[in-house]
Amino acid sequence: MSFKLSSPAFAHNEMMPALYTCEGPNISPPLEWTAPPAGTKSIVLIVDDPDAPDPEAPKMTWVHWVLYNMPPAPGTLPEGIVNKDLPAGTLVGINDRKNAGYNGPCPPIGTHRYFHKIYALDTVLPDMGNATKAEVVEKMEGHVLAQSEIIGLYILQNKDK
């Protein structure tokens, strides 16, 4: 059985509900994953958008959520989870809004892709505090046993956001 990430709220490469964006209450979507491979010591979740600011001319990857050192087991993150309710041992990195926690889609133009990526690691990462995605990815190097992703799409409906 392979390590797989999914969401009951949206299918891979389908539109994400506004509930999880700046046009709604901007809460995190529900996510679930299967058992990681043997030898997994921790799990990392990164949500980012490689289409920023414009999918026709992307200039950067915008980071929406960084979680590391999640327990090495099959799991779920319920809709709208807040940092204090994350699984025991989970550490929270900062997003590109400089907040520790989830910050959902709010694309300025066009339809953007939101990559929800999960990694099974053969190590527990050091506590880096509110680490950036780059810091977490650097520490993950050489430790990824398996990974999976689900991509959600979003385009602003109300251009005044």
C-alpha positions as CSV (number, residue, x, y, z in Angstrom):
1,M,0.0,0.0,0.0
2,S,1.4,3.4,-0.9
3,F,1.5,6.5,1.2
4,K,-1.4,8.7,0.0
5,L,-2.8,12.2,0.9
6,S,-6.4,13.1,0.1
7,S,-9.1,15.5,1.2
8,P,-12.8,14.8,1.6
9,A,-13.4,18.5,0.6
10,F,-12.0,18.4,-2.9
11,A,-10.6,16.0,-5.4
12,H,-7.1,16.1,-6.9
13,N,-6.9,18.9,-9.5
14,E,-10.4,20.1,-8.7
15,M,-11.6,23.5,-7.3
16,M,-11.3,24.0,-3.6
17,P,-14.4,25.3,-1.7
18,A,-14.3,29.0,-0.9
19,L,-14.6,28.0,2.8
20,Y,-10.8,27.4,2.8
21,T,-9.9,30.8,1.2
22,C,-9.9,34.5,1.8
23,E,-13.5,34.5,0.3
24,G,-14.7,32.4,3.2
25,P,-13.6,32.0,6.8
26,N,-10.1,31.0,5.6
27,I,-10.0,27.8,7.6
28,S,-7.8,24.8,6.8
29,P,-9.3,22.0,4.6
30,P,-9.7,18.5,6.1
31,L,-6.8,16.2,5.1
32,E,-6.2,12.5,5.6
33,W,-3.3,10.2,4.8
34,T,-2.7,6.5,4.8
35,A,0.0,4.7,6.8
36,P,3.5,5.9,6.1
37,P,6.2,3.3,5.2
38,A,8.0,1.3,7.8
39,G,10.8,3.3,9.4
40,T,8.9,6.6,9.3
41,K,9.8,8.7,12.4
42,S,7.9,11.9,11.5
43,I,5.6,13.5,8.9
44,V,5.8,16.9,7.2
45,L,3.0,18.8,5.5
46,I,3.6,21.8,3.2
47,V,1.0,23.7,1.3
48,D,2.2,26.1,-1.4
49,D,1.2,27.8,-4.6
50,P,3.8,27.8,-7.4
51,D,1.7,30.2,-9.6
52,A,2.2,33.4,-7.6
53,P,1.4,36.1,-8.4
54,D,0.1,35.3,-11.9
55,P,-0.2,31.7,-13.4
56,E,0.7,33.1,-16.8
57,A,3.9,34.6,-15.4
58,P,4.8,33.0,-12.0
59,K,7.5,34.7,-10.1
60,M,7.6,32.7,-6.8
61,T,6.1,29.9,-4.8
62,W,3.8,31.3,-2.1
63,V,3.8,29.2,1.1
64,H,0.4,28.7,2.8
65,W,1.1,26.2,5.6
66,V,4.1,24.3,7.1
67,L,3.8,21.6,9.7
68,Y,6.6,19.3,10.8
69,N,7.3,16.5,13.2
70,M,3.7,15.2,12.9
71,P,3.3,11.6,14.4
72,P,4.5,8.8,12.1
73,A,1.1,7.2,11.6
74,P,-2.0,7.3,9.4
75,G,-3.8,10.4,10.3
76,T,-6.2,13.3,9.7
77,L,-6.3,17.0,10.1
78,P,-9.9,18.0,10.6
79,E,-11.4,21.0,8.8
80,G,-10.4,24.3,10.5
81,I,-7.8,22.8,12.9
82,V,-6.0,25.4,14.9
83,N,-2.4,25.1,16.1
84,K,-3.2,24.2,19.7
85,D,-5.3,21.2,18.4
86,L,-2.6,19.7,16.1
87,P,-1.4,16.2,16.9
88,A,1.0,16.0,19.8
89,G,4.6,16.8,18.9
90,T,3.6,18.7,15.7
91,L,5.6,21.9,15.2
92,V,4.3,24.8,13.1
93,G,6.3,26.8,10.6
94,I,5.6,30.2,9.2
95,N,3.8,30.9,5.9
96,D,4.5,33.8,3.5
97,R,2.1,36.0,5.4
98,K,4.6,35.6,8.3
99,N,2.0,33.8,10.4
100,A,2.5,30.5,12.1
101,G,-0.4,28.3,10.8
102,Y,-2.7,28.0,7.9
103,N,-3.4,30.9,5.5
104,G,-5.6,29.9,2.6
105,P,-5.8,30.8,-1.1
106,C,-6.4,34.4,-2.2
107,P,-5.0,34.5,-5.7
108,P,-4.7,38.0,-7.3
109,I,-5.3,36.8,-10.8
110,G,-6.2,33.6,-12.6
111,T,-6.7,30.1,-11.4
112,H,-3.9,29.0,-9.1
113,R,-2.8,25.5,-8.0
114,Y,-2.4,24.7,-4.3
115,F,-0.1,21.8,-3.7
116,H,-0.8,20.0,-0.4
117,K,2.3,17.9,0.0
118,I,3.0,15.3,2.7
119,Y,6.4,13.6,3.4
120,A,7.3,10.6,5.5
121,L,10.7,11.1,7.0
122,D,13.2,8.6,8.6
123,T,14.0,11.2,11.3
124,V,12.5,13.7,13.7
125,L,13.5,17.2,12.7
126,P,15.1,19.5,15.3
127,D,12.8,22.1,16.8
128,M,13.4,25.1,14.5
129,G,10.6,27.2,16.1
130,N,8.5,28.9,13.5
131,A,10.7,27.6,10.6
132,T,10.2,28.6,7.0
133,K,9.5,26.1,4.3
134,A,13.1,26.5,3.1
135,E,14.5,25.6,6.5
136,V,12.2,22.6,6.8
137,V,13.0,21.4,3.3
138,E,16.7,21.8,4.0
139,K,16.5,19.6,7.1
140,M,14.4,17.0,5.3
141,E,17.1,16.5,2.7
142,G,18.2,12.8,2.5
143,H,15.4,11.7,4.9
144,V,12.3,11.4,2.7
145,L,11.0,7.8,2.6
146,A,7.8,8.6,0.7
147,Q,5.7,11.5,-0.4
148,S,2.2,12.3,-1.8
149,E,0.3,15.3,-2.8
150,I,-3.1,16.6,-3.7
151,I,-3.6,19.7,-5.7
152,G,-6.6,22.0,-5.2
153,L,-7.4,24.8,-7.6
154,Y,-8.9,28.2,-6.8
155,I,-9.8,31.5,-8.6
156,L,-11.2,34.5,-6.8
157,Q,-15.0,34.9,-7.4
158,N,-15.1,38.4,-5.8
159,K,-12.3,40.4,-7.4
160,D,-12.6,43.1,-4.6
161,K,-10.8,40.8,-2.1
